[in-house]
Amino acid sequence: MSVLLLQLAGPLQSWGSAARFARRTTDAAPTKSGVLGLLAAALGRPRTADPSDLAALRFGVRADQPGTLLRDFHTAHDLDTGDALPISERFYLADAVFVAGVEGPHAQLVELHQALRRPGFLPYLGRRSCPPSRPIDLAVRDDLDLETALRTEPWRASAWHQWRRHHHPEVELEVLIEFTGRHQRVNTLRDQPLSWDPAHRRYALRGVRSIHVAVPNPRATQHDPTIVLRSE
């Protein structure tokens, strides 16, 4: 097995696993369905395509910069008739950065990596109004499993966010990783895609466990306030 690592950074992101009708929420981290949808778009697949080969990949995500929840009061009009459409609330994550990973067969991940560099459809971070601000593809790692890859990948937060933590040589980050075993208490999310067909979207439950990892802070500085008291 290999691991394809992605960085998901942009002014706005929105990853809703339970958005309905006039209230469009966002989860605190990218969903498996949303990230696999991004990969399917990069491959140039239509929404009616079978997602089962992508859904078989194991998924994990690390919150490098959790961002800030943003609420948008949304109005729109029908392009043809000019009639007002229902008013809605839409929620986003502002200034967030995540590192996501998918684990699976090497050849499949290499194909996905190449597709991200020459995407069939433009990628976006959950919604079409949320373009990425950095290249999404990071690397295909052949020597690590998913958990180790997310533990060892350098901290991808914005420079200003890293400088805010400059007094910490390491930072603790949350990782949500797909759990495929048994006999362990885990959370469940309904974001395992069965169909992206707009006429009949379907999602299944999957197990997710939360862990915390410590990664080096490249902006860490040492400050000793007693240095002025030392003799030459």
C-alpha positions as CSV (number, residue, x, y, z in Angstrom):
1,M,0.0,0.0,0.0
2,S,1.0,3.6,-0.6
3,V,-0.3,7.0,0.7
4,L,-1.2,10.1,-1.4
5,L,-0.9,13.3,0.7
6,L,-2.9,16.4,-0.1
7,Q,-2.9,19.9,1.3
8,L,-6.2,21.6,1.5
9,A,-5.7,25.4,2.0
10,G,-7.9,28.3,0.9
11,P,-9.6,31.5,2.1
12,L,-12.8,29.5,2.5
13,Q,-13.6,25.8,2.8
14,S,-16.9,24.0,3.5
15,W,-17.3,20.3,4.1
16,G,-20.9,19.5,5.0
17,S,-21.8,15.9,5.8
18,A,-25.4,16.9,6.9
19,A,-26.3,20.0,5.0
20,R,-30.0,20.2,4.1
21,F,-32.4,22.7,2.6
22,A,-31.8,26.3,3.6
23,R,-29.1,25.6,6.3
24,R,-25.8,24.5,4.8
25,T,-23.4,23.6,7.6
26,T,-19.8,22.6,7.5
27,D,-17.9,20.0,9.5
28,A,-14.8,21.0,11.3
29,A,-12.6,19.0,9.0
30,P,-12.8,17.8,5.4
31,T,-15.1,14.8,4.8
32,K,-14.1,11.6,3.0
33,S,-16.9,12.1,0.5
34,G,-15.8,15.7,-0.2
35,V,-12.1,14.8,-0.7
36,L,-12.9,11.8,-2.9
37,G,-15.2,14.0,-4.9
38,L,-12.3,16.4,-5.5
39,L,-10.2,13.4,-6.7
40,A,-13.0,12.2,-8.9
41,A,-13.2,15.7,-10.5
42,A,-9.5,15.7,-11.1
43,L,-9.9,12.4,-13.0
44,G,-12.6,14.1,-15.1
45,R,-15.4,11.8,-13.9
46,P,-19.0,12.8,-14.1
47,R,-21.1,12.7,-10.9
48,T,-23.0,9.7,-12.2
49,A,-19.8,7.6,-12.2
50,D,-19.4,4.7,-9.8
51,P,-17.3,5.9,-6.8
52,S,-16.6,2.4,-5.4
53,D,-12.9,2.3,-6.4
54,L,-12.2,5.6,-4.7
55,A,-14.4,4.8,-1.7
56,A,-12.2,1.7,-1.0
57,L,-9.3,4.0,-0.2
58,R,-8.6,4.5,3.5
59,F,-8.9,8.2,4.5
60,G,-7.4,10.4,7.1
61,V,-7.0,14.2,7.7
62,R,-4.9,16.3,10.0
63,A,-6.0,19.8,11.2
64,D,-2.9,21.9,10.7
65,Q,-4.8,25.2,11.0
66,P,-8.4,24.7,12.1
67,G,-9.6,28.1,10.8
68,T,-12.6,30.2,12.0
69,L,-16.3,29.4,11.5
70,L,-17.9,31.9,9.2
71,R,-21.7,32.4,8.6
72,D,-23.0,33.7,5.3
73,F,-26.5,35.1,4.8
74,H,-27.1,33.9,1.2
75,T,-29.5,35.3,-1.3
76,A,-29.9,34.4,-5.0
77,H,-32.2,34.8,-8.0
78,D,-33.1,32.4,-10.8
79,L,-31.1,33.3,-13.9
80,D,-34.0,32.7,-16.3
81,T,-37.0,34.0,-14.5
82,G,-35.5,36.5,-12.1
83,D,-37.5,35.0,-9.2
84,A,-36.0,35.1,-5.8
85,L,-34.7,31.8,-4.5
86,P,-35.1,30.7,-0.9
87,I,-32.8,32.6,1.6
88,S,-30.2,30.3,3.1
89,E,-27.5,30.2,5.7
90,R,-24.2,28.9,4.6
91,F,-21.2,28.1,6.9
92,Y,-17.6,28.1,6.0
93,L,-14.1,27.6,7.6
94,A,-12.0,30.7,7.0
95,D,-8.2,30.5,6.8
96,A,-8.1,26.8,7.4
97,V,-5.3,24.4,6.4
98,F,-5.6,20.6,6.4
99,V,-3.3,17.7,5.4
100,A,-5.4,14.8,4.0
101,G,-4.2,11.4,3.0
102,V,-5.6,8.4,1.2
103,E,-4.1,4.9,1.4
104,G,-4.4,2.3,-1.3
105,P,-2.7,0.6,-4.3
106,H,0.4,2.4,-5.6
107,A,-0.7,2.5,-9.2
108,Q,-4.1,4.0,-8.3
109,L,-2.5,6.7,-6.2
110,V,0.1,7.6,-8.8
111,E,-2.8,8.1,-11.3
112,L,-4.6,10.4,-8.8
113,H,-1.4,12.3,-8.2
114,Q,-1.0,13.0,-11.9
115,A,-4.6,13.9,-12.2
116,L,-4.3,16.6,-9.5
117,R,-1.5,18.2,-11.5
118,R,-3.7,18.2,-14.7
119,P,-7.3,18.0,-13.4
120,G,-10.2,17.2,-15.7
121,F,-12.4,19.5,-13.7
122,L,-11.2,22.4,-11.5
123,P,-10.8,21.3,-7.9
124,Y,-12.6,23.2,-5.0
125,L,-12.7,22.8,-1.3
126,G,-16.1,21.4,-0.6
127,R,-18.1,24.0,-2.6
128,R,-17.5,25.6,-6.0
129,S,-17.1,29.0,-4.3
130,C,-14.1,27.7,-2.4
131,P,-11.0,27.5,-4.6
132,P,-7.7,26.3,-3.2
133,S,-4.9,28.8,-2.6
134,R,-2.0,26.3,-2.9
135,P,-1.2,23.3,-5.0
136,I,-3.2,20.4,-3.6
137,D,-0.8,17.5,-4.4
138,L,2.1,16.9,-2.0
139,A,3.5,13.4,-2.6
140,V,2.9,9.7,-2.9
141,R,4.7,8.0,0.0
142,D,5.5,4.3,-0.6
143,D,7.4,3.7,2.6
144,L,4.7,4.7,5.2
145,D,1.2,3.7,6.3
146,L,-1.5,6.4,6.5
147,E,-1.1,7.1,10.2
148,T,2.7,7.4,10.0
149,A,2.4,9.7,7.0
150,L,0.1,12.0,8.8
151,R,2.3,12.0,11.9
152,T,5.5,12.8,10.0
153,E,4.4,15.3,7.3
154,P,5.8,18.8,8.1
155,W,3.4,21.3,9.6
156,R,1.6,23.1,6.7
157,A,0.0,25.9,8.6
158,S,0.4,29.5,7.2
159,A,3.6,31.3,8.2
160,W,1.6,33.8,10.3
161,H,-0.1,31.0,12.2
162,Q,3.2,29.3,12.9
163,W,4.8,32.5,14.1
164,R,1.9,32.9,16.7
165,R,3.2,29.6,18.2
166,H,6.9,30.4,17.9
167,H,7.5,29.8,21.6
168,H,6.5,26.1,21.1
169,P,9.1,23.9,19.5
170,E,6.4,21.3,18.8
171,V,2.7,21.7,18.2
172,E,-0.1,19.2,18.9
173,L,-2.4,18.5,16.0
174,E,-5.6,16.5,15.8
175,V,-5.8,13.6,13.2
176,L,-9.1,12.0,12.2
177,I,-8.3,8.6,10.7
178,E,-10.5,5.9,9.3
179,F,-10.8,2.9,11.5
180,T,-11.4,-0.5,9.8
181,G,-11.0,-2.9,12.7
182,R,-13.3,-4.1,15.3
183,H,-13.8,-4.1,19.1
184,Q,-12.8,-0.5,19.6
185,R,-15.0,2.5,20.4
186,V,-15.0,4.9,17.5
187,N,-17.1,7.8,16.2
188,T,-19.1,7.4,13.0
189,L,-19.6,9.7,10.1
190,R,-22.0,9.4,7.2
191,D,-19.6,10.4,4.5
192,Q,-18.7,7.1,2.8
193,P,-19.9,7.7,-0.8
194,L,-22.1,5.2,-2.4
195,S,-23.4,7.5,-5.2
196,W,-22.8,11.2,-6.1
197,D,-25.6,11.1,-8.7
198,P,-27.5,14.4,-8.1
199,A,-30.7,12.5,-8.6
200,H,-29.9,10.0,-5.8
201,R,-27.0,10.8,-3.5
202,R,-26.2,8.1,-1.0
203,Y,-23.7,7.8,1.8
204,A,-22.9,5.1,4.3
205,L,-21.5,5.2,7.8
206,R,-17.8,4.7,8.5
207,G,-15.7,4.5,11.7
208,V,-13.4,7.3,12.6
209,R,-11.0,7.7,15.6
210,S,-9.3,10.8,16.8
211,I,-5.6,10.9,17.8
212,H,-3.2,13.7,18.5
213,V,0.3,14.0,17.0
214,A,3.2,16.3,17.8
215,V,5.0,17.9,14.9
216,P,8.0,20.3,14.9
217,N,7.4,24.0,14.5
218,P,9.7,25.4,11.9
219,R,9.2,29.0,13.3
220,A,10.2,28.0,16.9
221,T,12.5,30.5,18.6
222,Q,14.4,30.2,21.9
223,H,13.9,33.2,24.2
224,D,15.7,33.3,27.6
225,P,14.7,36.5,29.6
226,T,17.7,35.9,32.0
227,I,20.4,36.3,29.3
228,V,20.9,40.0,30.2
229,L,21.9,39.0,33.8
230,R,24.8,36.8,32.7
231,S,28.3,38.1,32.8
232,E,30.5,38.1,29.8
